[in-house]
């Protein structure tokens, strides 16, 4: 196999054209086989195999810098830069990251994980190169889906002022995670299907080549003229009009054409955009047929394309999806907003049932939040469904546009807490901290599937800014018998064992209620009585419930799946220390750190928030005496 001979860029550059084509096929087979066991981002990586090979041929990596937007399409890059032997532990704890990581390899020029950042990062690197008098190429690879994010346009606006070479590769596959939406998608579609310019260019070149002696000189002269024919036959020419030279479209699966275009691009003394057309999921029929399904995959059967792990229970996302549709069926003012994630957030069902009340804003979380604020101001009841880590991108809009005006926007925050294999950029462990610091914001977290339904029903009729945060994965099925109606700012007493001599009370929110239930069960097996309360509201927390616990117990343990700083536990602790100084408080939360990729159960154990680790900490702290 040719792939077995590849240990770095020099091995790629030594291959013949035929061997390069074979290498692309072998890489696809390798990616399919490995991700079928480990899971990962498959469709996006299958689409950029030839593009990555061409980058390794045309540029001197790692001296030249390639920045991958989002980074979930960097698997071939990792393979060609000597990391293929690590793919057996892709996205596993301590193993190979699924995204570029500078600490992992000198070939990774910039850490990425969120969309629409690569042009800004690349521009900054290019400016650093120029100020330091260095000489190397800088290439930012960005998908067409990422061009729905406003940050990309801010970067393009500034890139047009650069006076030295900077290459932007637009990987155009008509997809972000789900199918692209909006004006930029339509514009690029016009470039893909507008063959008039390219056909004319080929015809003119063919005719000129037949002129003896002068034909090739005339072709070269025309190539050096960037306006003219291109401006006439591609209306608008957005990038050219901004001052960025446009090259393409180029077949993203033609290695030779890509290599030639990149070599031409690096000759220019300013910013240039290379428009590359690729097919997401290329080479694997199930992924080509359903690229959204195979964007991020669990282990799957290669023959059938079906995921191996069967869900025993609905996920929190499923529960949210069905509950929102039920509510919307009875209330025509309820609308739903997503930032290019109708599948991931569960809004695909809503979009099918209520297409006129569904709004996909593209990868533009900030715009999504503010547009929802506008809908609320107009009298609607918008629900913005978004992953916790992506909501960070709309913080100012939540503060400035939603909460100052006290507009009734519901934030349905999926993937809150540890999410596992995607690592630092995707762990949803900061939302409690950054939301609770905002005046006029209310924050809730359900303990199980039924409480999520009840909280969502409460939220859409609340009339003010409110967030419901829930974790990734199967919804908790326990504690079904505890379904106290949701009341603003009120928690729920589940088990009060103070009359039986309990000195410890567990006060948990969200996903940690089930953990607290397990702790209580294990302590009871050891003859230690323990009370349990469900906080429900993180802001405002239930002071009356805390008072009740503090009066009857000498130790209160707060539990949350969020960083400690700015979280639920510290707010409760400050209150208890002021009002009940004799009561000891132990906070269970995540450390002030970024959490790397790995299995969620393993991460919980390593971070000390699983039931056994918490009991051990209580013992070591003398709280169980």
ABEGO torsion letter per residue (X at the ends): XAAAABAEAAAAAABBAAAAAAAAAAAAAAAAAAAAAAEEBAAAAAAAAAAAAAAAAABBOAABBBBBBGGAAAAAAAAAAGAAAAAAABGBBGBBBABBBAAABAABABBBABBGAAAAAAAAAAAAAAAAGBBBBBBBBBBAAAAABAAAAAAAAAAAABABBBBBBBBBAGBBABBBBEAAAAAAAAAAABAAAAAAAAAAAAAAAABBGAAAAAAAAAAABABEAAAAABBGGAAAAAGBBBBOBBBAABAAAAAAAAAAAAABABBBBBBBBBBBGBGBAAAAABAAAAABBBBBBAAAGBBABBBABBBAAAAAAAAAAAAAAABAABBBBBBGBAAAAGAAAAAAABAAABBBAEBBAAAAAAAAAAAAAAGBBBBBBBBAAAAAAAAAAAAAAAAAAGBBBBBBBBGBEBAEAAEAAABBAAAAAAAAABBGBBBBBBABAAAAAAAAAAAAAAGBBBBBBBBBEBBBABGAABBBBBBBGBBBBABBAAAAGBABBBBBBEAAAAAAAAAAAAAAAAGBBBBBBBAGBAOBBBAAAAAAAAAABABBBBBBBBBABGBAAAAAAAAAAAABAABBBBBBBBBBBBBBBEBAAAAAAAAGABAAAAAAAAAAAGAAX
